[in-house]
């Protein structure tokens, strides 16, 4: 319903501009052209309002509003400009390895609001309610009035009236059966009814001349199906009830309907006949009652409208054919939507076509350890303002530069918390997460296959997504020379209008970084931080080789893995059972992998056939020494 409302809103704006132009030009048009041409223009615009083809779509309106708001936002401080420009990466080629552990849905927090209702949803609901109320009020009023006419009115059987009507119907070539009813509360003569039209006359005495003009006027309405067109205008006004310009359009359309009907009644008549016709109209000014319905044609249309009708009827020169202005209006209406549609299509094509996207460039920054990314120094020197649309409203946030090994990215300040190396979660919801993966010695095709095997589908070049449970996963792939990087993020499905709008903007700030020596950052030798990719691989190799010696009873082979600070005797695993299902724990992308005082903890999970109903664990404490990682201590746990 939101998309429908945005589309209707866009059409309402475009047609509103055309209504303004037509109302402004009305004196000129009425003076030169017959009223039926402007009446046809209103009919075309009403159809356009109800059939939204190739027009200003909702996304264009959304973008237009965002651009308008963005122009009013002050620019960031000059000292942050270079950083922001460098961090914004236009390339869309990105690749990510998604660990299996990260795709397991996390339990929803009890305090989370799962309604998923946005402000735009509420606005769309109000629009729909208003439209239904508008049309319901008019339809109820119409059916009530028609019921009163049929119930309380008196069927006319006067031979003079019926014979006059028969002659006029034959002259106008009308074959529709029409009942004539006299109703005392009728404001003026009118045609009411769609399937079974009824000609209603007030309880008045009419001269033969007055009766002729009244009957001919209403029968012209009947022949032209004006009742249906009035319903069309009411429907357009109901759908666009929020736009006062559409109400003006409906009012002008009704006026031009009456003017064009008068032109048809007096077509080919003398000035004296036209003057007599105006006298009949004038007499109706003194014969009106209080009740009427909008879904009917009426001989009397009010004092102001009557003055316009008099002027139009008594004009002494012949007006021009107005087909030219009708064609101009049609072309203008279609062109307005086509131009906007083409601009949107071009914008989308530029986003989707990788051939027009530049290569990703490395950004030179001061390399800092990942754990210090939120330090006060970084916050004061590396900030930008990111802008995005969240839940239908534009938001802006201060984002601080976060540096990893070989890359940098901006994250909203005080909202994201490090949960591991290259991994962050939001403080308000742990389901919302983002992490970076660097693929060494892998091609784009290889990574694409991995992602497809994991259930990801391509949305556009370099962007894939999948849904698992109540979470939506996205992957953006970026390539730099022979390196492939992946930006992965996840959020609850019902947060599409929230996090689903914000995180892609954050992901677009990803950039490669180089140190002062021009080499991409690598693991530091500091005493804190997190294990890097090379550290994890080194420790994994040690655990694999250690396990072979440990379970094989080779004490001498174990010695080479022990640190020089290792205390005690090297132990081996003694068991008569069969060892299986060995798995290293603590080195996956979901594990913390934190280094404290040059030490980190890892475990080895395994099964012993003597203990079939449980897993056993060898827990290691590794210490970093000059010659690499060594085992500080280890032991078996049940």
KARA-V386739 format. One record per residue. RES is the residue in one small letter. PHI is phi in whole degrees, -180 to 180 (* if undefined). OMEGA is omega in whole degrees, -180 to 180 (* if undefined). D_LAST is the distance of its C-alpha to the last C-alpha in Angstrom with 2 decimals. Layout:
# KARA-V386739
RES | PHI | OMEGA | D_LAST
RES | PHI | OMEGA | D_LAST
This chain:
# KARA-V386739
x | * | 179 | 56.90
x | -63 | 180 | 56.18
x | -64 | 178 | 57.22
x | -63 | -180 | 60.36
x | -62 | -180 | 61.28
x | -63 | 178 | 60.86
x | -66 | 178 | 63.05
x | -62 | -179 | 65.66
x | -63 | 179 | 65.60
x | -64 | 179 | 66.30
x | -64 | -179 | 69.14
x | -60 | 179 | 70.57
x | -68 | -177 | 70.81
x | -64 | 179 | 72.46
x | -69 | 178 | 74.98
x | -59 | 177 | 75.59
x | -62 | -179 | 76.88
x | -68 | 177 | 79.25
x | -61 | 179 | 80.48
x | -59 | 180 | 81.33
x | -62 | -178 | 83.33
x | -67 | 179 | 85.19
x | -64 | 179 | 86.04
x | -64 | -178 | 87.29
x | -91 | -176 | 89.46
x | -55 | 179 | 90.67
x | -58 | 180 | 94.16
x | -68 | -178 | 94.73
x | -66 | -179 | 93.41
x | -63 | -178 | 95.36
x | -74 | -172 | 98.53
x | -102 | -170 | 98.35
x | -120 | 177 | 96.42
x | -64 | -174 | 96.60
x | -65 | -176 | 94.04
x | -63 | -179 | 92.62
x | -73 | 177 | 90.93
x | -70 | 175 | 88.98
x | -62 | 177 | 88.18
x | -65 | 177 | 86.69
x | -63 | 179 | 84.63
x | -63 | 178 | 83.14
x | -62 | 179 | 82.32
x | -61 | -179 | 80.55
x | -65 | 178 | 78.53
x | -64 | 176 | 77.57
x | -62 | 179 | 76.31
x | -61 | 179 | 74.42
x | -67 | -177 | 72.75
x | -98 | 179 | 71.51
x | -123 | -173 | 70.65
x | -77 | 178 | 68.45
x | -97 | 174 | 68.99
x | 40 | -179 | 68.24
x | -115 | 178 | 68.41
x | -72 | -176 | 66.61
x | -82 | -176 | 63.09
x | -63 | -179 | 60.65
x | -65 | 177 | 58.53
x | -62 | 178 | 61.68
x | -63 | 179 | 62.40
x | -60 | -179 | 58.87
x | -66 | -180 | 59.15
x | -63 | 179 | 62.66
x | -65 | 180 | 61.57
x | -65 | -180 | 58.68
x | -65 | 179 | 61.03
x | -63 | 180 | 63.52
x | -69 | -177 | 60.98
x | -64 | -179 | 59.58
x | -64 | -179 | 63.07
x | -86 | -177 | 63.28
x | -84 | 179 | 60.11
x | -64 | 179 | 60.84
x | -70 | 176 | 59.66
x | -64 | 178 | 56.85
x | -57 | -175 | 57.88
x | -61 | -177 | 59.37
x | -69 | 179 | 56.83
x | -99 | -173 | 54.09
x | -62 | -177 | 56.19
x | -63 | -180 | 55.33
x | -62 | -179 | 51.61
x | -66 | -179 | 51.86
x | -66 | -179 | 54.02
x | -69 | -174 | 51.80
x | -78 | -178 | 48.65
x | -77 | -174 | 50.19
x | -105 | -179 | 49.41
x | -74 | -176 | 51.82
x | -68 | 179 | 50.01
x | -113 | -179 | 47.99
x | -87 | -174 | 46.32
x | -143 | -179 | 42.67
x | -142 | -175 | 39.52
x | -139 | 171 | 35.92
x | -98 | -178 | 32.61
x | -104 | 178 | 30.62
x | -63 | -179 | 26.89
x | -60 | -177 | 25.55
x | -64 | -176 | 23.14
x | -79 | -179 | 26.25
x | -91 | 177 | 28.06
x | -80 | -178 | 25.78
x | -60 | 178 | 27.92
x | -96 | -178 | 26.86
x | -59 | -180 | 27.70
x | -71 | 180 | 31.19
x | -69 | -175 | 31.65
x | -65 | -178 | 33.45
x | -88 | -176 | 36.20
x | -79 | 177 | 37.14
x | -87 | -175 | 40.64
x | -101 | -178 | 40.50
x | -67 | 179 | 44.24
x | 70 | -178 | 44.84
x | -90 | 180 | 48.51
x | -103 | 177 | 50.20
x | -62 | 179 | 53.54
x | -65 | 176 | 55.03
x | -62 | 180 | 53.99
x | -65 | 178 | 55.82
x | -62 | 179 | 58.90
x | -63 | 178 | 58.93
x | -66 | 178 | 58.68
x | -62 | 178 | 61.61
x | -60 | -179 | 63.59
x | -64 | 179 | 63.04
x | -62 | 179 | 63.93
x | -62 | 180 | 67.06
x | -64 | 180 | 68.15
x | -64 | 179 | 67.79
x | -65 | -178 | 69.60
x | -59 | -176 | 72.38
x | -70 | 179 | 73.17
x | -65 | 180 | 72.77
x | -60 | -179 | 75.33
x | -69 | -180 | 77.84
x | -68 | 178 | 77.41
x | -62 | 179 | 77.72
x | -62 | -179 | 80.80
x | -65 | -177 | 82.29
x | -66 | 177 | 81.83
x | -65 | -179 | 83.10
x | -66 | -180 | 86.19
x | -64 | 178 | 86.92
x | -63 | 178 | 86.62
x | -64 | 180 | 89.11
x | -63 | -178 | 91.48
x | -68 | -176 | 91.42
x | -76 | -174 | 91.60
x | -101 | -179 | 94.26
x | -75 | -180 | 96.09
x | -117 | 180 | 99.28
x | -67 | -178 | 99.73
x | -83 | 178 | 102.74
x | -123 | 179 | 105.40
x | -64 | -175 | 108.15
x | -63 | -178 | 109.98
x | -63 | -180 | 110.77
x | -66 | -177 | 107.14
x | -67 | 179 | 105.83
x | -68 | 177 | 108.52
x | -62 | 180 | 107.86
x | -67 | -180 | 104.17
x | -62 | 179 | 104.87
x | -62 | -179 | 107.04
x | -67 | 178 | 104.44
x | -63 | 178 | 101.63
x | -69 | 178 | 103.84
x | -64 | -178 | 104.68
x | -88 | 179 | 101.01
x | 59 | 178 | 100.01
x | -107 | -180 | 97.59
x | -104 | -178 | 96.85
x | -71 | 177 | 94.27
x | -68 | -175 | 95.46
x | -131 | 178 | 95.73
x | -90 | 178 | 96.49
x | -110 | -177 | 98.53
x | -126 | 175 | 97.76
x | -100 | -175 | 99.49
x | -133 | -172 | 97.15
x | -69 | -179 | 98.50
x | -93 | 180 | 95.35
x | -68 | -180 | 95.08
x | -70 | -180 | 95.23
x | -163 | 174 | 96.98
x | -57 | -177 | 97.44
x | -158 | 169 | 94.11
x | -106 | 179 | 92.27
x | -134 | 180 | 89.20
x | 110 | -178 | 86.92
x | -100 | -178 | 85.01
x | -83 | 179 | 85.53
x | -125 | -176 | 88.71
x | -64 | 180 | 90.40
x | -127 | 175 | 92.84
x | -94 | -175 | 95.61
x | -104 | 177 | 95.93
x | -120 | 174 | 99.18
x | -66 | 178 | 99.80
x | -78 | -179 | 102.60
x | -136 | 174 | 105.28
x | -95 | -178 | 108.67
x | -120 | 173 | 108.76
x | -75 | -180 | 111.72
x | -61 | 180 | 111.91
x | -67 | 179 | 111.04
x | -62 | -179 | 108.04
x | -63 | 179 | 106.82
x | -61 | -178 | 107.13
x | -67 | -180 | 105.03
x | -63 | -178 | 102.41
x | -65 | -179 | 101.94
x | -65 | 179 | 101.91
x | -60 | -177 | 99.36
x | -71 | 179 | 96.93
x | -70 | 173 | 97.49
x | -64 | 174 | 96.69
x | -58 | -179 | 93.35
x | -64 | -179 | 92.86
x | -63 | -177 | 93.73
x | -86 | -179 | 91.32
x | 58 | -177 | 88.41
x | -66 | 178 | 88.11
x | -62 | 179 | 86.27
x | -67 | 179 | 83.38
x | -69 | 175 | 83.38
x | -66 | 174 | 83.32
x | -63 | 177 | 80.22
x | -60 | 180 | 78.74
x | -66 | 178 | 79.42
x | -65 | 179 | 77.91
x | -63 | 178 | 74.72
x | -62 | 179 | 74.47
x | -68 | 179 | 75.00
x | -67 | -180 | 72.37
x | -68 | -177 | 69.70
x | -112 | -176 | 70.71
x | -62 | -178 | 71.61
x | -78 | -176 | 69.97
x | -106 | -179 | 72.43
x | -64 | 179 | 75.93
x | -67 | 178 | 77.38
x | -73 | 174 | 76.77
x | -65 | 176 | 78.71
x | -63 | 178 | 81.51
x | -60 | 180 | 81.35
x | -62 | 180 | 81.75
x | -63 | 180 | 84.73
x | -65 | 180 | 86.41
x | -65 | 179 | 85.80
x | -65 | 178 | 87.58
x | -62 | -179 | 90.50
x | -68 | 175 | 90.84
x | -63 | 180 | 90.60
x | -69 | 179 | 93.65
x | -63 | -180 | 95.51
x | -69 | 177 | 95.01
x | -66 | 177 | 96.11
x | -60 | 180 | 99.28
x | -62 | 180 | 99.95
x | -70 | -179 | 99.71
x | -65 | -175 | 102.02
x | -96 | -178 | 104.67
x | -62 | 177 | 104.38
x | 78 | -179 | 107.86
x | -98 | 180 | 109.69
x | -79 | 178 | 112.36
x | -63 | 180 | 111.96
x | -65 | 179 | 113.84
x | -67 | 179 | 111.40
x | -65 | 178 | 108.44
x | -67 | 177 | 110.07
x | -63 | 178 | 110.60
x | -65 | 178 | 106.92
x | -67 | 178 | 105.98
x | -66 | 176 | 108.33
x | -65 | 177 | 106.45
x | -63 | -179 | 103.21
x | -63 | -180 | 104.91
x | -65 | -180 | 105.99
x | -72 | 177 | 102.35
x | -62 | -178 | 101.68
x | -103 | -176 | 103.67
x | -129 | -177 | 102.24
x | -111 | 177 | 98.55
x | -111 | -169 | 96.41
x | -102 | -169 | 92.98
x | -107 | 175 | 90.48
x | -161 | 176 | 89.06
x | -132 | -177 | 85.90
x | -69 | -178 | 84.41
x | -93 | 177 | 84.06
x | -156 | 172 | 87.80
x | -92 | -176 | 90.72
x | -137 | 180 | 93.29
x | -67 | 178 | 96.88
x | -99 | -177 | 96.70
x | -125 | -179 | 93.96
x | 105 | -174 | 94.78
x | -61 | -177 | 97.39
x | -64 | 180 | 95.71
x | -67 | 179 | 94.94
x | -61 | 179 | 98.50
x | -62 | 178 | 99.93
x | -65 | -179 | 97.92
x | -67 | 178 | 99.08
x | -58 | -177 | 102.73
x | -63 | -178 | 102.53
x | -72 | -178 | 100.90
x | -71 | -173 | 103.36
x | -88 | 179 | 106.50
x | -62 | -172 | 105.66
x | -97 | 180 | 108.71
x | -113 | -178 | 107.13
x | -87 | -179 | 104.93
x | -82 | -175 | 101.30
x | -80 | 172 | 99.46
x | -70 | -174 | 97.01
x | -100 | -179 | 93.52
x | -63 | -180 | 91.51
x | -64 | -179 | 90.92
x | -70 | 176 | 89.03
x | -65 | 179 | 87.04
x | -64 | 179 | 85.95
x | -60 | 180 | 85.16
x | -66 | 179 | 82.94
x | -61 | -180 | 81.07
x | -63 | 180 | 80.56
x | -62 | -179 | 79.47
x | -64 | -179 | 76.96
x | -68 | -179 | 75.42
x | -64 | -180 | 75.53
x | -58 | 179 | 73.73
x | -70 | -177 | 70.74
x | -66 | -180 | 70.93
x | -62 | 179 | 70.95
x | -66 | 179 | 67.91
x | -60 | 179 | 66.16
x | -66 | 180 | 66.89
x | -64 | 178 | 65.57
x | -69 | 180 | 62.31
x | -62 | 179 | 62.06
x | -65 | 179 | 62.71
x | -64 | 178 | 60.08
x | -66 | -179 | 57.50
x | -65 | 179 | 58.56
x | -65 | 179 | 58.09
x | -72 | -174 | 54.55
x | -89 | -175 | 53.75
x | -87 | -178 | 55.72
x | -69 | -176 | 53.73
x | -69 | -179 | 56.92
x | -100 | -177 | 58.20
x | -99 | -179 | 55.07
x | -75 | 175 | 55.03
x | -65 | 177 | 52.39
x | -74 | -179 | 49.70
x | -108 | 177 | 50.57
x | -77 | -180 | 48.45
x | -111 | -179 | 48.84
x | -87 | -179 | 49.15
x | -138 | 174 | 47.37
x | -76 | -177 | 46.02
x | -71 | 179 | 42.44
x | -134 | 178 | 40.03
x | -60 | -176 | 36.27
x | -62 | -176 | 34.57
x | -71 | -179 | 33.11
x | -101 | -172 | 36.66
x | -65 | -177 | 38.13
x | -104 | -179 | 38.88
x | -70 | -179 | 40.53
x | -63 | -179 | 43.92
x | -64 | 180 | 45.67
x | -62 | -177 | 44.48
x | -66 | -176 | 45.46
x | -80 | -174 | 48.91
x | -110 | -173 | 49.66
x | -133 | 179 | 47.97
x | -129 | 170 | 48.68
x | -139 | 174 | 50.27
x | -108 | 177 | 51.20
x | -103 | -177 | 49.80
x | -124 | -179 | 51.70
x | -156 | 177 | 50.55
x | -102 | -177 | 51.38
x | -127 | -180 | 48.81
x | 56 | 176 | 49.48
x | 83 | -179 | 53.11
x | -122 | 178 | 53.70
x | -77 | 178 | 53.89
x | -130 | 174 | 51.49
x | -132 | -180 | 51.28
x | -138 | 172 | 48.45
x | -80 | -180 | 48.13
x | -116 | -178 | 45.53
x | -106 | -179 | 44.13
x | -72 | 176 | 43.50
x | -117 | -178 | 39.87
x | -112 | 173 | 39.42
x | -114 | -180 | 36.63
x | -83 | 178 | 36.65
x | 99 | -178 | 39.76
x | -155 | 173 | 40.65
x | -145 | 178 | 41.63
x | -156 | 179 | 41.78
x | -100 | 178 | 43.19
x | -122 | 178 | 41.13
x | -53 | -173 | 42.72
x | -66 | 175 | 42.50
x | 65 | 179 | 40.11
x | -114 | -177 | 38.73
x | -106 | -179 | 36.08
x | -122 | 176 | 32.96
x | -66 | 179 | 30.92
x | -118 | -179 | 27.45
x | 160 | 178 | 26.60
x | -66 | 178 | 28.67
x | 63 | -178 | 31.61
x | -135 | 179 | 30.30
x | -135 | 174 | 31.92
x | -130 | 177 | 31.77
x | -83 | -179 | 34.42
x | -70 | -175 | 34.02
x | -84 | -177 | 35.54
x | -157 | -177 | 33.46
x | -71 | 176 | 30.20
x | -70 | 180 | 31.21
x | -87 | -174 | 33.97
x | -145 | -180 | 32.68
x | -147 | 174 | 34.13
x | -148 | -177 | 32.88
x | -114 | 177 | 34.51
x | -129 | 177 | 33.60
x | -106 | -179 | 35.52
x | -100 | 177 | 35.90
x | -93 | 174 | 36.65
x | 57 | 176 | 38.72
x | -130 | 178 | 38.79
x | -87 | -179 | 41.95
x | -63 | 180 | 42.82
x | -61 | -180 | 42.97
x | -64 | -180 | 39.47
x | -68 | 177 | 38.06
x | -58 | 180 | 40.23
x | -65 | 178 | 38.80
x | -60 | -178 | 35.21
x | -67 | 179 | 36.15
x | -64 | 177 | 38.09
x | -64 | -180 | 35.23
x | -87 | 175 | 33.12
x | 101 | -178 | 35.84
x | -82 | 176 | 38.01
x | -121 | -177 | 41.78
x | -81 | 175 | 44.46
x | -89 | 172 | 46.39
x | -154 | -174 | 48.57
x | -57 | 179 | 48.44
x | 85 | -179 | 45.37
x | -134 | -180 | 43.97
x | -127 | 179 | 41.57
x | -153 | 174 | 39.84
x | -156 | 178 | 37.78
x | -122 | 176 | 36.73
x | -135 | -178 | 33.35
x | 62 | -180 | 33.06
x | -100 | -180 | 34.71
x | -117 | 175 | 34.33
x | -112 | -179 | 36.85
x | -111 | 177 | 35.83
x | -127 | 177 | 38.42
x | -133 | 172 | 38.53
x | -116 | -175 | 41.36
x | -108 | 180 | 41.81
x | -130 | -178 | 43.77
x | -121 | 175 | 45.03
x | -138 | -175 | 46.42
x | 54 | -179 | 47.94
x | -99 | -180 | 45.16
x | -96 | 176 | 42.33
x | -125 | -179 | 40.84
x | -121 | 179 | 39.18
x | -126 | 173 | 37.63
x | -113 | -177 | 37.76
x | -116 | 175 | 35.51
x | -146 | -177 | 35.67
x | -140 | 178 | 34.68
x | -161 | 178 | 35.96
x | -63 | -178 | 36.43
x | -60 | -177 | 39.18
x | -76 | 178 | 41.26
x | -105 | -177 | 41.43
x | -60 | -180 | 43.54
x | -81 | 178 | 46.55
x | -108 | 180 | 44.53
x | -62 | -180 | 41.69
x | -64 | 176 | 43.00
x | -97 | -175 | 46.14
x | -82 | -172 | 44.73
x | -64 | 177 | 41.87
x | -58 | 177 | 44.12
x | -67 | 177 | 46.42
x | -63 | -178 | 43.56
x | -62 | -179 | 42.50
x | -70 | 178 | 46.09
x | -86 | 180 | 45.91
x | -61 | 178 | 43.46
x | -149 | 172 | 44.99
x | -77 | -179 | 44.15
x | -129 | 176 | 44.50
x | -129 | 177 | 45.63
x | -80 | -179 | 45.59
x | -65 | 180 | 48.77
x | -87 | 179 | 48.78
x | 84 | -180 | 48.78
x | -99 | 179 | 45.34
x | -60 | -175 | 42.76
x | -57 | 177 | 40.19
x | -133 | -175 | 37.07
x | -60 | 178 | 34.11
x | -88 | -180 | 35.29
x | -102 | -180 | 34.33
x | -68 | -177 | 33.98
x | -83 | -179 | 31.28
x | -125 | 177 | 30.02
x | 106 | -177 | 29.75
x | -132 | 178 | 27.49
x | -66 | 174 | 26.49
x | -87 | -179 | 29.29
x | -61 | -180 | 29.34
x | -67 | 178 | 30.03
x | -61 | -179 | 27.25
x | -61 | -179 | 24.68
x | -67 | 179 | 26.10
x | -64 | -180 | 26.11
x | -66 | 179 | 22.46
x | -62 | 178 | 21.50
x | -63 | 179 | 23.64
x | -64 | -179 | 22.09
x | -63 | 180 | 18.49
x | -63 | -180 | 19.93
x | -69 | 178 | 21.82
x | -62 | -178 | 19.09
x | -61 | 180 | 16.74
x | -62 | 179 | 19.71
x | -75 | -175 | 20.20
x | -66 | -179 | 16.60
x | -81 | 178 | 15.93
x | -89 | 177 | 19.63
x | 78 | -179 | 19.66
x | -98 | -177 | 22.30
x | -66 | -178 | 22.07
x | -62 | 180 | 25.44
x | -68 | 180 | 24.51
x | -69 | -173 | 21.56
x | -57 | -175 | 24.06
x | -70 | 180 | 26.01
x | -93 | -174 | 23.19
x | -88 | 179 | 22.71
x | -73 | 179 | 24.74
x | -70 | 177 | 27.57
x | -99 | -180 | 25.98
x | -65 | -179 | 22.77
x | -114 | 177 | 22.45
x | 101 | -177 | 21.22
x | -93 | 177 | 20.78
x | -71 | -178 | 19.41
x | -101 | 172 | 16.41
x | -121 | -179 | 15.75
x | -90 | -178 | 13.03
x | -110 | 180 | 14.23
x | -163 | 177 | 13.77
x | -93 | -178 | 16.49
x | -84 | 178 | 14.99
x | -95 | -179 | 16.09
x | -93 | -180 | 14.28
x | -153 | 175 | 15.23
x | 54 | 179 | 15.11
x | -78 | 180 | 14.54
x | -140 | 177 | 15.08
x | -81 | 180 | 15.73
x | -113 | 176 | 14.94
x | 105 | -178 | 17.22
x | -120 | -180 | 20.47
x | -80 | -178 | 21.86
x | -68 | 180 | 24.95
x | -92 | 179 | 23.20
x | -84 | -174 | 20.84
x | -70 | 178 | 22.36
x | 55 | -177 | 22.36
x | -83 | 177 | 23.98
x | -107 | 177 | 25.18
x | -129 | -179 | 25.63
x | 54 | 178 | 27.46
x | 64 | -179 | 27.06
x | -127 | 176 | 23.24
x | -148 | -176 | 20.76
x | -109 | 179 | 17.00
x | -141 | 177 | 15.47
x | -133 | 178 | 12.15
x | -119 | 180 | 11.79
x | -90 | 179 | 10.10
x | -156 | 176 | 10.33
x | -116 | 173 | 10.38
x | -117 | -177 | 10.71
x | -60 | 176 | 13.55
x | -76 | 180 | 12.34
x | -129 | -171 | 9.62
x | -67 | -174 | 12.08
x | -93 | -177 | 11.19
x | -155 | 172 | 7.93
x | -96 | 173 | 7.04
x | -115 | -176 | 4.90
x | -136 | 167 | 6.42
x | -104 | -178 | 8.95
x | -99 | -179 | 10.55
x | -115 | 165 | 14.30
x | -116 | 180 | 17.21
x | -97 | 176 | 20.40
x | -125 | -180 | 23.83
x | -91 | 179 | 27.13
x | -115 | -177 | 29.64
x | -62 | -179 | 33.12
x | -95 | 177 | 32.07
x | 116 | -178 | 29.33
x | -81 | 179 | 25.62
x | -133 | -179 | 23.68
x | -86 | 178 | 20.19
x | -81 | 179 | 20.35
x | -161 | 177 | 16.88
x | -158 | 180 | 13.51
x | -174 | -177 | 10.24
x | -93 | 175 | 6.82
x | -127 | -180 | 3.80
x | -85 | * | 0.00
